[in-house]
Amino acid sequence: MSQNTAAPRTVTTVTADQPRIQQHRRYLMCRPEHFTVSYTINPWMVPANPTDTAVALRQWQTLYDTYISLGHEVQLIDPIPGLPDMVYTANGGFAIDGVAYGAKFRFQERVPEAPAFMEWFRENGFEVVDPREVNEGEGDFLLVGDTILAGTGFRSTGDSHREVGEVFDREVVSLNLVDPRFYHLDTAISVLDPVQGPGGVERANIAYLPSAFDERSQAILAERYPEAILVDDADGAVFGLNSASDGLNVFISPRAKGFEAQLRERGYNPVLVDLSELLLGGGGIKCCTLELRR
């Protein structure tokens, strides 16, 4: 059930007739200099399928350049040999108001990433909270308005939902994932309007893939976000929802054609960036993008 560590807040959802407002973002990224698929920890990873590090680097650079061109700030963490999944920086922690809740990875292959990310946070002025519970950062924690949506079922544990609520003193809503293709929450939900808008009016809206969740979680999402965009499986299967948004521009896979059309209908500007090579490791745009909220 939901982990409610703070009183629920009334959130005004964003409707189709409201203007979209671009907001400045700060992101943490990591160049995929050591990207390959040599083990399997999610259904997308098949070591027998060849990967091309050079292609991954070019695609990643396009995403980086796109963020910069639209006025966003991108900081980098150094890639470490032997840690091919460091490119998926979203899993490295969860940061709000200058506090970084560190990751504690479920699979041994990724465990060494956690201290590297926590060291980066410390060196860059964040107050770092060492986790006690298994969690994979923004992979399973999404900030929507003033509420943290928290995923479980494959990676992060329900105990981490309680812990993240205690760290940030915010309401936490637990959601259960049931499709192994969508093993992290950020593969099945895209936060479109995640922060307060002008005048302190809270804007909150999401897009999500209903079939990735159990019935209880679907009911929670339908009640809390009645104006949400419901994405179909064809767009989910190309990681269309593994996207980033600045409130106006939504960075998505060019193969998510239906989601692209839905965004345009709602007044968003879809920005198409192909990360197909990195999808071989089970990651897309959001996986490669950790938001730094100071």
C-alpha positions as CSV (number, residue, x, y, z in Angstrom):
1,M,0.0,0.0,0.0
2,S,1.0,3.6,-0.2
3,Q,3.7,4.8,2.1
4,N,2.3,8.2,3.3
5,T,5.0,9.9,5.5
6,A,3.5,13.4,5.1
7,A,0.0,14.7,4.7
8,P,-1.3,14.4,1.1
9,R,-1.5,17.6,-0.8
10,T,-4.2,18.8,-3.2
11,V,-2.6,18.9,-6.7
12,T,-4.1,20.7,-9.7
13,T,-3.5,18.5,-12.7
14,V,-2.5,20.1,-16.0
15,T,-5.2,20.1,-18.6
16,A,-5.0,20.3,-22.3
17,D,-5.9,24.0,-22.6
18,Q,-3.1,25.2,-20.2
19,P,0.0,26.7,-21.7
20,R,3.3,24.7,-21.3
21,I,6.1,26.5,-19.7
22,Q,9.8,25.6,-20.1
23,Q,11.8,25.4,-16.9
24,H,15.5,25.3,-16.5
25,R,16.9,21.9,-15.6
26,R,20.2,20.7,-14.1
27,Y,21.2,17.1,-15.1
28,L,23.9,14.6,-14.3
29,M,25.1,12.4,-17.2
30,C,28.0,10.0,-17.8
31,R,29.6,9.3,-21.2
32,P,29.2,5.7,-22.2
33,E,32.9,5.1,-22.9
34,H,32.7,1.6,-21.5
35,F,29.2,0.7,-22.6
36,T,28.7,-2.9,-23.5
37,V,26.3,-5.7,-22.6
38,S,28.3,-8.5,-20.9
39,Y,25.7,-9.7,-18.3
40,T,21.9,-9.9,-17.9
41,I,20.1,-8.1,-15.1
42,N,17.0,-7.1,-17.1
43,P,15.1,-8.6,-20.1
44,W,16.6,-6.2,-22.5
45,M,20.2,-7.3,-21.9
46,V,21.3,-10.2,-24.2
47,P,25.1,-10.5,-24.2
48,A,25.0,-12.5,-27.5
49,N,23.6,-9.4,-29.2
50,P,26.5,-7.2,-30.4
51,T,26.8,-3.6,-29.1
52,D,28.7,-0.7,-30.6
53,T,30.3,1.6,-28.1
54,A,31.0,4.2,-30.8
55,V,27.3,4.3,-31.8
56,A,26.3,4.6,-28.1
57,L,28.7,7.5,-27.7
58,R,27.3,9.4,-30.7
59,Q,23.7,8.9,-29.7
60,W,24.5,10.0,-26.1
61,Q,26.3,13.0,-27.4
62,T,23.2,14.0,-29.3
63,L,21.2,13.9,-26.1
64,Y,23.8,16.0,-24.3
65,D,24.0,18.5,-27.1
66,T,20.2,18.8,-27.2
67,Y,19.9,19.6,-23.5
68,I,22.6,22.2,-23.9
69,S,21.1,23.8,-27.0
70,L,17.8,24.3,-25.1
71,G,19.5,26.1,-22.2
72,H,19.8,23.3,-19.7
73,E,22.8,22.7,-17.5
74,V,24.6,19.3,-17.7
75,Q,27.3,18.1,-15.3
76,L,29.3,14.9,-15.9
77,I,30.5,12.1,-13.7
78,D,33.6,10.3,-14.9
79,P,32.9,6.8,-16.3
80,I,34.8,3.9,-14.6
81,P,36.2,1.0,-16.6
82,G,34.3,-2.2,-15.8
83,L,31.1,-0.4,-15.0
84,P,29.3,-0.3,-18.3
85,D,25.9,0.7,-16.8
86,M,27.2,4.0,-15.2
87,V,25.8,5.7,-18.3
88,Y,22.4,5.2,-16.7
89,T,23.0,8.0,-14.2
90,A,19.3,8.1,-13.1
91,N,19.9,5.0,-11.0
92,G,22.7,6.7,-9.1
93,G,20.6,8.6,-6.5
94,F,17.7,10.9,-5.9
95,A,18.2,14.6,-5.3
96,I,15.8,17.2,-3.9
97,D,16.7,20.6,-2.5
98,G,20.4,19.9,-2.3
99,V,20.0,16.6,-0.5
100,A,21.0,13.4,-2.3
101,Y,19.6,10.0,-1.2
102,G,22.2,7.5,-2.4
103,A,21.5,4.3,-4.4
104,K,21.9,0.8,-3.1
105,F,21.9,-1.5,-6.1
106,R,20.2,-4.9,-6.1
107,F,22.6,-6.6,-8.5
108,Q,26.2,-7.1,-7.7
109,E,27.3,-6.0,-11.1
110,R,26.2,-2.5,-10.3
111,V,27.0,-2.3,-6.6
112,P,30.4,-0.5,-7.2
113,E,28.6,2.4,-8.9
114,A,26.9,3.6,-5.7
115,P,30.0,4.9,-3.9
116,A,31.2,6.7,-7.1
117,F,27.9,8.6,-7.3
118,M,27.8,9.4,-3.6
119,E,31.4,10.8,-3.8
120,W,30.3,12.9,-6.8
121,F,27.4,14.3,-4.8
122,R,29.6,15.1,-1.9
123,E,32.2,16.8,-4.0
124,N,29.5,18.9,-5.7
125,G,27.9,20.3,-2.6
126,F,25.1,17.9,-1.9
127,E,24.2,16.7,1.6
128,V,24.4,12.9,1.0
129,V,22.2,10.4,2.9
130,D,23.6,6.8,2.8
131,P,20.8,4.4,2.1
132,R,20.0,1.4,4.3
133,E,17.5,-0.1,1.9
134,V,17.8,-1.4,-1.6
135,N,16.9,1.4,-4.1
136,E,18.0,2.5,-7.5
137,G,17.6,6.2,-7.4
138,E,15.4,8.0,-10.0
139,G,14.9,4.6,-11.6
140,D,12.2,4.0,-9.1
141,F,11.6,7.5,-7.5
142,L,9.9,10.2,-9.5
143,L,9.0,13.6,-8.1
144,V,5.6,14.8,-9.3
145,G,4.7,18.1,-7.8
146,D,5.4,17.7,-4.1
147,T,4.8,13.9,-4.1
148,I,7.2,11.1,-4.6
149,L,6.0,8.2,-6.7
150,A,7.9,5.1,-5.8
151,G,8.1,1.8,-7.8
152,T,8.6,-1.7,-6.6
153,G,8.3,-5.2,-7.9
154,F,11.7,-5.8,-9.5
155,R,14.4,-3.5,-8.2
156,S,13.7,-1.1,-5.3
157,T,12.1,-2.5,-2.1
158,G,9.1,-1.2,-0.3
159,D,11.3,-0.4,2.7
160,S,13.1,2.1,0.6
161,H,9.8,3.9,0.0
162,R,9.5,4.4,3.7
163,E,13.1,5.5,3.9
164,V,12.9,8.0,1.1
165,G,9.8,9.5,2.7
166,E,11.7,10.0,5.9
167,V,14.7,11.6,4.2
168,F,12.7,14.2,2.3
169,D,9.6,14.5,4.5
170,R,7.2,14.1,1.6
171,E,4.3,12.0,0.7
172,V,5.3,8.8,-1.0
173,V,3.0,6.7,-3.1
174,S,4.0,3.1,-3.7
175,L,3.2,1.6,-7.1
176,N,3.8,-2.1,-8.0
177,L,5.3,-3.0,-11.4
178,V,4.2,-6.4,-12.9
179,D,5.8,-6.5,-16.4
180,P,9.5,-7.4,-16.3
181,R,10.2,-5.3,-19.4
182,F,9.4,-2.3,-17.3
183,Y,11.5,-3.1,-14.3
184,H,12.0,0.5,-13.1
185,L,9.3,3.1,-12.6
186,D,10.9,5.5,-15.0
187,T,10.3,3.0,-17.9
188,A,6.5,3.1,-17.3
189,I,5.9,6.7,-16.2
190,S,7.0,10.0,-17.6
191,V,6.7,13.1,-15.5
192,L,5.6,15.9,-17.8
193,D,5.0,18.8,-15.4
194,P,7.0,17.9,-12.3
195,V,7.5,21.2,-10.3
196,Q,5.7,24.3,-9.3
197,G,4.8,26.8,-11.9
198,P,4.5,30.6,-11.8
199,G,3.0,32.1,-8.7
200,G,3.5,29.0,-6.7
201,V,0.7,27.2,-8.5
202,E,1.5,23.5,-8.5
203,R,1.3,21.8,-11.9
204,A,1.5,18.1,-12.0
205,N,0.8,15.7,-14.8
206,I,2.2,12.4,-16.1
207,A,2.0,9.9,-18.9
208,Y,2.1,6.2,-18.1
209,L,1.6,2.7,-19.4
210,P,-1.3,1.1,-17.5
211,S,-0.5,-2.5,-18.3
212,A,2.9,-2.1,-16.5
213,F,1.1,-1.9,-13.1
214,D,-1.1,-4.1,-11.0
215,E,-4.8,-3.1,-10.6
216,R,-4.3,-1.3,-7.3
217,S,-1.6,0.9,-8.8
218,Q,-3.7,1.6,-11.9
219,A,-6.5,2.8,-9.7
220,I,-4.2,5.0,-7.7
221,L,-2.8,6.6,-10.8
222,A,-6.3,7.1,-12.4
223,E,-7.6,8.8,-9.3
224,R,-4.6,11.1,-8.7
225,Y,-3.9,12.0,-12.3
226,P,-7.2,12.0,-14.2
227,E,-5.7,14.1,-17.1
228,A,-2.7,11.8,-17.5
229,I,-1.7,10.6,-21.0
230,L,-2.3,6.8,-21.3
231,V,0.4,5.3,-23.5
232,D,-0.1,2.1,-25.4
233,D,2.2,-0.9,-25.3
234,A,3.8,-0.2,-28.7
235,D,5.2,3.1,-27.4
236,G,6.1,1.6,-24.0
237,A,8.0,-1.2,-25.7
238,V,10.4,1.3,-27.4
239,F,11.0,3.0,-24.0
240,G,8.9,6.0,-25.1
241,L,8.1,6.7,-21.5
242,N,11.7,6.7,-20.5
243,S,11.8,10.4,-21.2
244,A,12.7,13.7,-19.7
245,S,10.7,16.9,-19.7
246,D,11.3,20.6,-18.9
247,G,7.6,21.4,-18.8
248,L,7.4,22.2,-22.5
249,N,10.0,20.1,-24.3
250,V,9.6,16.3,-23.8
251,F,12.7,14.3,-24.9
252,I,11.5,11.0,-26.3
253,S,12.4,8.1,-28.5
254,P,11.6,8.8,-32.2
255,R,10.0,5.4,-32.4
256,A,7.3,6.3,-29.9
257,K,5.0,7.7,-32.7
258,G,1.7,7.4,-30.8
259,F,3.1,9.1,-27.7
260,E,4.6,11.8,-29.9
261,A,1.2,12.6,-31.3
262,Q,-0.4,12.6,-27.8
263,L,2.1,15.1,-26.6
264,R,1.5,17.4,-29.5
265,E,-2.2,17.3,-28.8
266,R,-1.6,18.4,-25.2
267,G,0.6,21.3,-26.3
268,Y,4.0,19.8,-25.5
269,N,6.9,19.9,-27.9
270,P,8.3,16.4,-28.5
271,V,12.1,16.4,-29.0
272,L,13.1,13.2,-30.7
273,V,16.4,11.6,-29.7
274,D,17.5,8.1,-30.7
275,L,19.2,6.1,-28.0
276,S,18.5,2.7,-29.6
277,E,22.0,1.4,-28.9
278,L,21.7,2.1,-25.2
279,L,18.3,0.4,-25.2
280,L,20.3,-2.8,-25.6
281,G,21.3,-2.3,-22.0
282,G,17.7,-1.6,-20.9
283,G,18.0,2.2,-20.8
284,G,16.8,5.2,-22.6
285,I,16.7,9.0,-22.3
286,K,15.6,9.2,-18.7
287,C,17.9,6.4,-17.6
288,C,20.8,8.6,-18.9
289,T,19.5,11.7,-17.1
290,L,19.6,12.3,-13.3
291,E,18.0,15.5,-12.3
292,L,19.9,17.7,-9.9
293,R,17.4,19.6,-7.8
294,R,19.2,22.1,-5.6
